[in-house]
Amino acid sequence: MRSTVVTGLDIGSTKTCAVIMEVGGELPHRPVVKVLGVGRSIRPPAMRREVATDIEGTTESVRKALREAELVAGVKAERVFVGISG
């Protein structure tokens, strides 16, 4: 099985986290996951009563977390799986 690079992004109300992983392995039902890089950005709350109140701050937080994870991993995030709280 060939390896695939996967990026996950979690956008919370006070922080954003990114992780870049390499998923692969030889056994068909036992994938091997290797974390290549992690990034995190803490910011003031951008959600109030499930409504985004600071789009610019949230956007910058996403950029910062992804940039940090990419720098540590040494690869560029191409596809991102996103989770958003609320």
N, C-alpha and C positions, 0 to 999 in steps of 0.2 A: 504494500500500500504506500502510495506516495504521500509526503507530508503536505499539509495545507496550513497557511497562516490565517488565523482568525482573530478578529478584534472585537472586544466587548466594551460597551460604554454604559455606565449607570449614571443617570442624571437624577440627583436627589434634590431635596429642598434647600440643603445647606452645603453640599459638596458634589463634585463630579469625579468619577473614577473611571480609568481606562485600563484595560489589560490586553496585551498582545500575546497570543499563544501559538505554538506550533502543534498541530494535531496530526498524528500519524501512527505507525506501528505495523507490525507484521501479522499479528493475529486478527482475524476478521471481526471479532466481537470485543476486543480489548484494546481500544485505542490508547495510545501514549500521548499525554498532554505535557508540553514543556512550556512554562511561562518564560517569555522572552523579555517582556518589559511591562512596567506598571507606572501609571501616572495618576496624580490626584490634584484637585484644585478645590480649595475651600473658599466659600464666598458668603456674604450675607444672604439671608433667605430671599428667594426670588419667586416664591409662590405664596399666595394668600388666598385661602378658601378655594383651593384647586384652580386658581387663575394665575397665569404667569404675569408677574408685575415688573420684571426686569429682563427683557429679551436680550439686550446688549450684554448684560452681565452674565447671563446664561450662555450666550454664544462664546464669549471670551473664556469662560470656564471650560467649555468643551474643547476649545482650541488649545488651551494650556494643558489640560490633562492628556489629550492625544499627542501633543508635541513632546511632552515629557516621556510618555510611553514609547513613542517612536525613537527618541534619542537613546533611551536605554536599550531597546530591542535592536536598533540598527536596521530597521526596516520601516517602510512606509505603510500606514494603514490604508488598505484599498476598499475593503468591505467591512462594515461595522454593524454589529448587532446591538441595538439600543434598548435599554430599559429605563422607563420614566416613572418616578414615584407619583402617587396620588391618583 
